[in-house]
C-alpha cells in the first residue's frame, strides 16, 4: 500500500516497483482512464510508451512525467506526491489580480498598485507581532 498525494486529494492504493498500479487505481488517482490509445481524460488522450503499460497496469510516474507534472517519493516508497504540471499552475495564476491599494514607497511617495500594472513589482511586508 502507498499513499499518493495529488493537488486535490489523498489516495491509498497498492503499488509495485515504484508507482506501478492497476488501471482502475490509476484512474482513481489521476482522473485519467487507460485506453488502447493511452491515458485519456474526456476526449484528450496522451499516448504512453509500451514500457509504461503492462498487463492492465500503468506506470503512473512515467505518465505523470509525460504530462509535465513533478513526481516525488519518500525514500521508503510509501508516500508519493504528484504535483500539478507547470502549465496548470501558470494558467491558474494568470487570471488572478491583486486588489488595488496605495502604500508609500521607501521615499514616502504614495504608490498605487494599479499604476504599476504591466511592470514587475516586488512587495515586501513586515509585522512586529
N, C-alpha and C positions, 0 to 999 in steps of 0.2 A: 504494500500500500504506500502511496505517496500523496502528499498534499500539493496541489497545483494552485498557485495564486495567479489570477488574471486581473486585468484592470477593473473588472466588475464583480468578481466572485471568488470563492474558495471551493475547491473540489477535492474529494478523496477518491482516488482511482488506483487500480492495480497497474503498475508499470514494470517493465523489464528492460534490461540492457540500456539504461539511460531513460529516455522518455518515450519508449515504445508502448503503445496501448491499443486496446481494441478500437475498432472504428466507432462503435457506439460511445465509448468513453471519450474518444477524440472529439466527437460531435458535442457531447455534453460540456466538455472543457472549452472548446474553441467556438462552437456555434456553426462550424463548417461540417458538411457531410461528405464522406468518401463516396465517390462515384467513379466509373471507369475512366472518365476524363481528368480526374484529380480530385482535390478538395474543393467543394462548391458551397457558396453562400448565395441562395436565390439563383440568379442567372449567371453570376460571376464564378468562374472556375479557375483554379490555379493548378496547372499540371505538376505532378510530382515525379522525381526521378524514380526509376524502377527500384532503386535501393532503399527508398523511403516507405515502400508498401510491401508487406509480405503476409500472406495468409489472413487477410482482412484485419491486419494490424498496421498501425501507422506510426512512423517516427515523427512525433509532434514537434520535437525540437527542430528537425530539418524543415518541416513545413512552416513553422513559425519564423525561422530564419529566412526562408524564401519570401515570406510576406514583409520582411524588413523589421520584424519585431525582435527585441532583445530577449534572450533566454539565459537565466542564471539558475544555478542549483547549489544547495548546501553540499558540503563535502561528502556527506553520507548518502546523498541522493534521495533523501526522504522528503525534501521540500524543494519545489521548483517555482520559479516566477516567470511568467510570460508577460512582458511589457508591451504596451501599445506601440505599434510602429510609428516612426517619426512623422510620416505624412498625416496620420490620425491626430497626433499631438499638435502638430502645426495647424491643421485645419480647425481644431477645437479652439486654439488660441487666436486665430486670425481675425475672427469677428468680434473678439472681446475688446471693449474700450473702457479705459479707466474713467471714473467720474471726473468732471471738471472741478478744479479747485485752484485757489490762489494762495501762494506762500511767498515769503521773502527769500531772495537768494542770499548768498554769503555777504553781499554788499548792502543788503537791506532793501533792494529793489523788488517790489511785488511782481511775481511771475505767475501767469495763469497757464495751466496745462494746455488748454485748447489753442493758445497762441504758439505752442511748440509742436503741434501735430505735424507729422512727417519728418521730424528730426529725432535723433536718438536722445533720450533723456535718462539721466541717472538720478534717482531719487534715494537719498539716504535718510533714514529715520532713526530716532533715538528716544528713549524714555528713561526716566530715572528710577522707575519702580521696577 
